[in-house]
């Protein structure tokens, strides 16, 4: 549908919620059926190609580079599609970018960090942040690719009450900015004030 929506995918453990995300985002190939995004079939496309079309995601378990700074983690998300070797280069400390591209990359990363409210942690090591802020950092990294649709796989898992409330405020803000969000979550109290539509999977 046109316009931003927050859709919730809910179900018992092992019903296939994360598998849906993996198939939609190109991590896994669909064995049958059809998948379309923005009016185009994406079944069988590589995850990088699907991401270029405007789809970004987070995973159930935090996947950050803990020794790297917050801004460097987000910068990887900003241009890993344009620079396929960027992640490996970042891990070794060699970005392999000229100064103009590096400046553009870091400026975009800083913008997304401010967007999600982590500016005070820009230069902190990602691994030093509490879990709630690490999950927010993952969202910032996903946003750095300028997606039209954001897939969030259990972003509230393991968070305390105030962390969940902060996350809910961020998701409302992103939706109001026009971003579509597809959310997998088990905490119904957390999501019922967020979701425009709820889909339940069973068996």
C-alpha positions in Angstrom: 0.0 0.0 0.0 1.0 3.6 -0.5 2.0 5.6 2.5 3.9 4.7 5.6 2.6 1.9 7.8 3.8 -0.1 10.8 3.0 -3.7 10.3 3.4 -6.3 13.1 4.1 -9.9 12.4 3.2 -11.9 15.5 3.3 -15.6 16.3 4.4 -18.5 18.4 8.1 -19.4 18.4 9.3 -21.3 15.4 6.3 -20.3 13.2 8.5 -18.7 10.6 8.5 -15.0 11.4 12.3 -14.5 11.0 12.2 -16.8 8.0 9.8 -14.5 6.3 12.2 -11.6 6.9 15.1 -13.7 5.6 13.2 -14.6 2.4 12.0 -11.0 1.8 15.4 -9.5 2.4 17.2 -12.1 0.2 19.1 -13.9 2.9 17.2 -17.1 2.0 15.8 -18.1 -1.4 12.0 -18.8 -1.5 11.2 -22.3 -2.5 7.8 -21.3 -4.0 5.4 -18.3 -4.2 6.0 -14.8 -5.2 7.6 -11.8 -3.5 7.3 -8.2 -4.8 8.6 -5.0 -3.5 7.7 -1.5 -4.9 6.0 -3.2 -7.8 8.9 -5.4 -8.8 9.5 -9.1 -8.2 12.4 -9.6 -5.9 12.3 -13.4 -5.5 15.8 -14.8 -6.2 17.6 -11.4 -6.0 20.7 -11.0 -3.9 20.2 -9.3 -0.6 22.5 -6.4 -1.8 20.3 -5.8 -4.8 17.1 -5.8 -2.7 18.7 -3.4 -0.3 19.5 -1.0 -3.2 15.8 -1.0 -4.0 15.1 0.5 -0.5 14.8 -2.3 2.0 16.9 -2.5 5.1 16.7 -4.7 8.2 18.0 -5.5 11.6 18.4 -9.0 13.1 17.2 -10.8 16.3 20.7 -10.7 17.8 22.8 -7.5 17.9 25.3 -7.6 15.0 27.7 -4.7 15.6 31.4 -4.4 15.4 31.9 -3.8 19.2 35.4 -2.4 19.2 34.5 0.2 16.5 33.0 3.6 17.3 29.3 4.3 16.9 29.9 6.5 13.9 32.0 3.9 12.2 29.4 1.2 12.7 26.7 3.5 11.1 29.1 4.5 8.3 29.4 0.9 7.3 25.6 0.8 6.8 25.7 4.1 4.8 27.9 2.8 2.0 28.5 -0.9 2.2 26.4 -1.3 -1.0 28.5 1.2 -3.0 31.7 -0.2 -1.6 31.5 -4.0 -1.3 34.8 -4.3 0.5 34.0 -1.7 3.1 33.2 -4.0 6.0 36.4 -5.9 5.6 38.3 -2.7 5.3 36.7 -1.2 8.3 37.6 -4.2 10.5 41.2 -3.8 9.5 41.1 -0.1 9.9 41.7 0.6 6.2 38.6 2.3 4.8 40.0 2.4 1.2 38.1 5.6 0.5 39.3 8.9 -0.8 38.8 11.9 1.5 35.7 13.2 -0.2 33.9 9.9 -0.1 35.0 9.4 3.5 33.7 12.8 4.5 30.4 12.2 2.8 30.1 8.8 4.5 30.8 10.1 8.0 28.4 13.1 7.5 25.6 10.7 6.6 26.4 8.5 9.6 26.4 11.5 11.9 23.0 12.6 10.5 21.5 9.1 11.3 23.0 9.1 14.7 21.4 12.4 15.5 18.1 11.2 14.0 17.9 8.3 16.5 19.1 10.3 19.5 22.6 8.8 20.0 24.7 12.0 19.3 26.3 11.9 22.7 27.7 8.5 21.9 29.1 9.2 18.5 32.7 8.4 19.4 32.0 5.7 22.0 32.8 2.1 21.2 29.6 0.3 20.1 30.2 -2.5 22.5 30.3 -0.1 25.5 26.6 0.9 25.0 23.8 -0.8 27.0 21.6 -3.2 25.0 18.8 -0.7 24.3 21.2 1.8 22.7 23.0 -1.0 20.8 19.6 -1.9 19.2 19.0 1.8 18.5 22.5 1.9 16.9 21.5 -1.0 14.6 18.5 0.9 13.5 20.7 3.9 12.7 22.9 1.7 10.6 19.9 0.4 8.8 18.6 3.9 8.2 21.9 5.0 6.8 21.0 3.2 3.5 17.9 5.5 3.1 15.3 2.7 3.0 11.7 3.0 2.1 10.9 -0.1 4.2 12.6 -1.1 7.5 12.4 -4.7 8.8 13.0 -5.0 12.5 13.3 -8.5 14.0 12.4 -8.4 17.7 14.0 -5.1 18.4 12.6 -4.9 22.0 13.9 -8.4 23.0 15.8 -8.1 26.3 15.0 -4.4 26.9 13.9 -2.9 30.1 10.7 -0.9 30.4 12.3 2.6 29.8 14.4 1.2 26.9 11.2 -0.1 25.3 9.4 3.2 25.8 12.4 5.0 24.2 12.3 2.5 21.3 8.6 3.0 20.8 9.0 6.8 20.6 11.7 6.3 17.9 9.5 4.0 15.8 6.6 6.5 16.0 9.0 9.3 14.9 10.3 7.2 12.0 6.8 6.3 10.9 5.7 10.0 11.0 8.7 10.8 8.8 7.2 8.5 6.2 9.1 5.3 6.7 7.4 1.9 6.3 8.2 -0.5 9.1 7.6 -4.3 9.3 8.1 -5.5 12.8 8.5 -9.0 14.4 7.8 -8.9 18.1 6.5 -11.0 21.0 5.7 -8.2 23.5 2.1 -7.3 22.7 2.0 -4.5 25.3 4.9 -2.9 23.5 3.5 -3.1 20.0 -0.2 -2.6 20.3 0.2 1.2 20.4 2.5 1.1 17.4 1.1 -1.2 14.8 -1.4 -0.2 12.1 -1.9 -3.8 11.1 -1.2 -7.1 12.9 -0.5 -10.4 11.2 -0.5 -13.6 13.3 1.3 -16.7 12.3 0.5 -20.1 13.8 2.2 -23.4 13.1 
